[in-house]
Amino acid sequence: MGGGFDDVRQLCEAAVADRVVPGLVLLCAAGGRTLFHEAFGCRQVTPRRLRAAPDTVYDVASLTKAAITSVVAMQLCDRGTLSLDDRVAARLPDFQGPGKEPITVRDLLAHASGLPAHRRFWTSVSAAASERWAISLMAAHEPLEYPTGSRSVYSDLGFIVLGWLLERAAGLRLDVQAARGILQPLGLASTTFVNLADTEARARLLANRSVAATQLCPERRRVVLGEVDDLNAYAMGGIAGHAGLFSDATDLGILAGALCAAWKSPTGSNIVSRETIRDFWSPAGIPSSTWRLGWDGPSLEGSQAGRRLSRNAVGHLGFTGCSLWIDPERELWIVMLSNRVHPEVPPAADQRFRELRPRLHDAVLEAIGVL
C-alpha cells in the first residue's frame, strides 16, 4: 500500500509493541475500493504465539447487533413480516411486566425500551448449547429500569429479546436467517455463528480459518478460541441477537459496501431496500442519544469514531475490540478487528484502547484526504 498510510501503520505497530492489543486487522475503503488492509501483531499469544493475518477471523461480539440482528430486522420489515411499530408483547407473549405493554420493536432497536444494560444470566443456567430459551425468557421477564423512550441505555437484554422475536416472526433460527438473507447472497464465506450444539462447528472453523483467541476465561478455565466470548451468548449455544458472530475484515467490508449500495440506490440492494435502510440509519429521536436503529452514530465530542468521520455516519463497537464505521454519503467504511481481551480483559482504568480507536480512525481519514 502507499506511503500515505505510514502514520496508520505506526499507530498499529505501537499499539502492539505497547501491549494495548496483541494484534489487529485494519481495513478501509472509499468509493467502493479497498485502500488499506493489513494485519499487525498476533492473533494469539498464549499458550503459543500465532501471527495475525489480513484474513484472521475475530469474535466480533456486539457487531452482531448491527451486522446481523438489525439487518435481519430490515429484511423482515421489507417483506412485511414485521413492522417497527409492532408491540413486542404482541409478538412475544412472554414479554411481561409493568410498563412493557407499549414497548415496540423500534424501542428495542434504539436501546430505548427501558431494559437494563446487562445481567449475568449464565450463572442461573446449567450448560451451554441448551439454555437459549431460558436466557431469552429471563431477559423478557427482566423489570424495566427507566421509562420507555425517555433515553437510550445500551442493552444486551434488548437484543436478546429482539433476536428471539425475529426468530418467532420468521419461524427460523437467527443464524439460519442470517445465512439465507445475508451471508449467502453476499458470499461471506468467513462469517458465521459457531453453533455449540453442533459438536463439529468449532473444529470446522479452526480447521479452515486463522482465528483470533479471546480471554483466558475464569468461568471456562481456558483460553477461548473458536467459541463465543460473551457468557450469555455462550450459555445460549453461541447464537444470540446480541453477540456470537465471527467474521473477518474482508467480509465486513463487503457487507458495508452492500449496505452503502442500498442506501444510495433508488432500488436498494439484494439484501435491503433503500427506504428501509434509510429509516434504520436515521437518528431514532431519543433525547440526548446518538442511536439509530441497531446502529450508533458519532457523538459531537469524544466519539470512538474520531473527529473526522461525518456525524451522519453509522457504526458499532464490540467488547472484544472490534468496530465498524460506515459513511454512506462518501461510500466509505473502516473495519477494525482486534482481540484486546486476550489473554485477559484489561482493567477499567486502562483507557489506552479507547484512546487508540479514534486516533486510528482519524489517521485513516487523514491518509485518504478527509479533513
N, C-alpha and C positions, 0 to 999 in steps of 0.2 A: 504494500500500500504506500501511498505518497507520504512525503515528509510533513505534510500539514497536520498529521496526527501524532507527531513526536511528543507533544505535551500530554496527549491522551495516554500514549504508551508509558511515559514516565510516571504518570499518576498510578496506572495499574501496577507497574513494576514496584513502585514504592509501597503500595498497599500490601503487596505480597511480602516484600522484604521486611516491613514493619509488623507483619502478622495481623494486619487488620482483617484480611481474609487469607485462607490457604491458597485460593486461586479464584479466577473469574474468567468469564467469556463475555465479550462486548461486541455488539453488532449495531451498526447504524445504517440507515438507508434514507435517501431523499429522492423524490421524483421517481419512485419505484425502482431505484438502482441501489444495490448494496455498495456502500462506500468504505466500510471498515468492518472487519470480522476477524477477531484474533482472540487467542486464549493466553492466559498468564498463570503461572504457578501450578499448583497441584489440585487435583480433584479429590485426593485423599492423602493424609499424612500419617495416619495410624490405622492398622498395625504396620502398614508399609506405605512408602511414598509413591504415588502414581500421578503422572503429569496430566493436567487438564488439556483438552484439545478443543478446537472450534466446534466439534460435533458432540461434546460431552453433554449427556442428559442430566438435568437437575430436577430435584424435587422443587417445584415452583410454588408450593404452599398456596397462599391466598390468591395468586394469579389465577387459580382455579375459578374463583368467583367471577372474574371478568372474562377470561378466555373461554370458559365452558358454560358456567351456570347462567350468566347473563345472555350469552349468545343463544343457548337453548331456549331461554325465555323469549328472546326476539323471534326465533323461528316459530314457536308455538303461537305467538301473537300474530305473526304473518299468516299462519294457517287458519286463524280464527278459533283455535283450540283454547286460547287463553286471552284474557283481557287484563291490562294493567290495573283496572279498577275492580277486578274480581275480589270479593272478600275472601280472605284466607280461610276463615271458619266455614264458609260455604264449600270450599274445596277440600278442606281437611276438618271434618267434624271433631277430631281430637284436639284441635287448636282451641283450647278452652281457658277461661279465667276472666277475672274482672277487667273490663276495658278493652278486651280483644275483639269484640264483635265488629267494630268498624275498620279494623286493620285490613289493608289491601295488599295485593302483590306489589304495587308501586311503593308502598311503605317499606316492605322488606328490601326491595332493590336499593332504596335510598338510605338504608340504615336508619330509618326514622320510625320504626314500629313501636319502640318503647322497650324492646327486649334488651337484656344486658349484653355486654361485650363477649363474655366467656364464662364457661363453667367447666369444672373438672368432672364431666360426666363419666369418663372412662374409669374412674375409681369405684363406680357403682355397678359395673357390669363385669361379666365373668371372663370373656375371652374374645380375642379379635376374630373378625370374619363371621360372627354370629349375632352381633348386637346392633345391627343397623337400625331396626325399628325401635328398639329400646331407647337408644340415644335420641332418635328423632322425636319420640314421644316425650322424653324428658324436656327437650327443647320446646316442644309445643305447649307443654304444661307450665313452663317457667313464668313466674309473675313478671309483669311489666315494671320497669324502673322509672319511667317518665312518661308524660302524656304523648300519645302518638302524634307525630308531625310537628312537635314543638322544637325539636333539634335532631341532629344526627349523631348517633353513637355507634361507631363501627362495631358490627356484631357478627361473630361466627354463628351464634344461635339463629339469627335471622336467616342466614344462608343454609344452615342445616334444615330449617323448616322449608325454605324455598326449594331446596333440592328434592325434598320429599313431595312437595306439592307438584313440581314438574313431572316427577315420576308417576304420580297419580293421574295427572292431566293427560299424559301421553300413553299410559299403560306400559311404559318401558323404563328400565333402569337408566339412571343418568349417563353412565358410561356408554350404554348402547345407543342412546340418543345422540351423544357426542360423536361416536364413531360414524353413525349413519349420516348425520347432518352437517358435521364439521370436518372431522379427520379424513374420512374417505373422499369427499368431494374436493378437498384441498390437497390431498396426497401427503398428509402429515404423518410420515412413517415412524417418526421418533417420539410422537406424542401419545401418551397412554395413561390410563389409571392402572395400578397394579392391584388386581383383584386378589385379596388374600385368601378368598375361598377356593381359588384355583391354585393348587399346590405347585404348579409349574410356572406360574406367571412371573414370579420374581426371577427364577432361573433363566427364563427366556429373555427377560430384559437384560440381565447381566451377561448372558452369553453373546448377545447381539449388539450391545452398545457399551460405550465408555460412560460410566455412571458415577456421579459425584456422591460421596458419602455425606451424611449429616452428623448429628451429635452422637457421642457416647451416652446413650440414653440410660438414666438411672433406673427407670422402671423396667426396661427390657434387658438391661445389663449387657449391652453390646453396642458396637458402632452400628448405626442404622445405615443400611445400604440396600437400595432397590426395594424399599418399602417406605410408606409414607411416614414422615417425621412426626406430624401432628397426632397427638394421642387420641383425641376424639375421633379423627378420621381413621386411625389405626383400629380402634375398637369397632368402627363401623365397617371394617373389612377392606379399607383402602379406597372406598368410593363414597364421596360425600359432596354436598354442594359448596362447602367452604374450603376444602383442601383435598389433596390426593393426586393432583395431576403431575406427571413427569413430562418434560419437554426439553428441546434444545433451542438454541438461538435461531437457527435457520427456520424451523417450523413456526416459532412465534413471529418471526418476521413475515413469513408467508401469510399467517393469519392476519397480522396487522395490515398487510397490503390488501387482502380481500375485504377487510372492514373499511379501509380507506376508499377502495373502489366502490363499495356500496354507498358510502357517504357522498361521493362525488357524482355518481352516475344516476341519471333520472330513472333508470331501470333497475338500480341496485346491483347486486352481485348474485352469484349462485348460492350464497348462504343466507342473505338477508336483504330486505328491501330498503330503499333509501329512506322512505318515510319512517320506518320503524327504527333504524339506527340513529336517525337524527333526533327522534323522540328520546331514545335511551341516552344519547350523548349530550342532551341539553341539560342545563342545571335543573336539579329536582325541585328547587324552590323552597327548600327547608331553611329556616332562619340561620344565618351565620354559618352555612355549610357550603363546602365545595363539591359535594357529592352530586353526581349524575345518577343514572340507574344502573347499578352494578359496576360503575367506573367512577373514579375520583377525578377532580380537576386540580390544577396547581393553585395553591393559595397565593395571595398577593405578595406575602413576605414569608421567607423561611421555608419554602416548599422543597420537598425532596426531588422535585423535577428540576430545581435550579432556577436561575434568574432569566435565562434567555429563551426558554421554551414558551410558546404562546400560552396565554392564560385561557385560551379556548381549547387547549389540548386535553386529552383524557389519558388516564393511566391507572396503574395499580401497583402495589408493593406486595412482597411476600416475606414472611418472617425468616425464612431460610437465607435471605439475602438476594432475592430476585426482584426485578422490576421490569415493567413495560410501559413506555410512554409513546403516545401517538398524537401527532399534529395533523389532522386530516386536511386542513386547508393547504398546508405545504406538502402533503403526502410524504411525511417524514416520521420515522419511528426510531426509537432507541431501545434495544433489549440489553439488559444487564443481568447476567446469571452468576451467582456466587453461592458458596456454602459457608457463610460467615459463622454458622453454628457448629462447624466441625473444627476440632473434635469436641468442643463444648460451647455452650451458649455464653457469649461474653456478658460480663456483669453490666447492669443497667447504667452504671456510672461511666462506662467506656462508650463515649459518643463518637469514636473515630469513624465508624461505618456510616453513621448518619451524616457526618461531615463529608465523607468521600463521595457519596452518591450524587449530591447536587454539584459538586466540583467536577465530577466526571461528565455529567450532562452538559454543564456549561462549556467544558473544554471541547467536547464533541461538536457542539453547535458553533463554537468559535472556529474549529477546524474546517467546517463546511460553509462558513461565511454567514452564519446567522448572528446578527449583532443585537 
